[in-house]
Amino acid sequence: MARPSKTDQERGFLRSAWDVMRVLQADYQGVVTVYANTTGRPGVFTIRFVFTPLAEDAENYLGANAVQFDFPTASTSTLAATFFAQAMKLQQLVADSYVVIKRHRLPRA
């Protein structure tokens, strides 16, 4: 079987990043927003993924969580691969925050 082309690999990484963000939005009832800004270094962007819950109340306040990264860097990763890796980091950050909030909200015996 032939190896996937670079284009196919990029599409796969982007689709996987999209999947991670969609599952994150569904599991924690929120929205992921992607921001890109230029930096003082020519050709370098700062990219930020922000998860914001849609339903915040006193019983279930998760709050916004974000990961921010520059691209390109000294790493040889492509933009699509970096998107996937950072989407996974955001998912883990939200999951960890959720556990901490739920533990904090448990009734005391």
NORBELKA-V94343 format. One record per residue. N is the residue number from 1. RES is the residue in three letters. SS is DSSP state (h for helix, s for strand, l for the rest). PHI is phi as a letter, one per 30 degrees, with the letter a starting at -180 (NA if undefined). Layout:
n->(N N)
res->(RES RES)
ss->(SS SS)
phi->(PHI PHI)
This chain:
n->(1 2 3 4 5 6 7 8 9 10 11 12 13 14 15 16 17 18 19 20 21 22 23 24 25 26 27 28 29 30 31 32 33 34 35 36 37 38 39 40 41 42 43 44 45 46 47 48 49 50 51 52 53 54 55 56 57 58 59 60 61 62 63 64 65 66 67 68 69 70 71 72 73 74 75 76 77 78 79 80 81 82 83 84 85 86 87 88 89 90 91 92 93 94 95 96 97 98 99 100 101 102 103 104 105 106 107 108 109)
res->(MET ALA ARG PRO SER LYS THR ASP GLN GLU ARG GLY PHE LEU ARG SER ALA TRP ASP VAL MET ARG VAL LEU GLN ALA ASP TYR GLN GLY VAL VAL THR VAL TYR ALA ASN THR THR GLY ARG PRO GLY VAL PHE THR ILE ARG PHE VAL PHE THR PRO LEU ALA GLU ASP ALA GLU ASN TYR LEU GLY ALA ASN ALA VAL GLN PHE ASP PHE PRO THR ALA SER THR SER THR LEU ALA ALA THR PHE PHE ALA GLN ALA MET LYS LEU GLN GLN LEU VAL ALA ASP SER TYR VAL VAL ILE LYS ARG HIS ARG LEU PRO ARG ALA)
ss->(l l l l l h h h h h h h h h h h h h h h h h h h h h h h l s s s s s s s s s l l l l l l s s s s s s s s s l l l l l l l l l l l s s s s s s s l l l l l l l h h h h h h h h h h h h h h h h h h h h h h h h h h h l l l l)
phi->(NA d d d d d d d d d d d d d d d d d e d d d d e d d d c h b b c c c c b b d c d c e i c c c c b c b c b d d c c b d d b c c i d b b b b a c b d b d d c d d d d d d e d d d d d d d e d d d d d d d d d d d d d d d d d d)
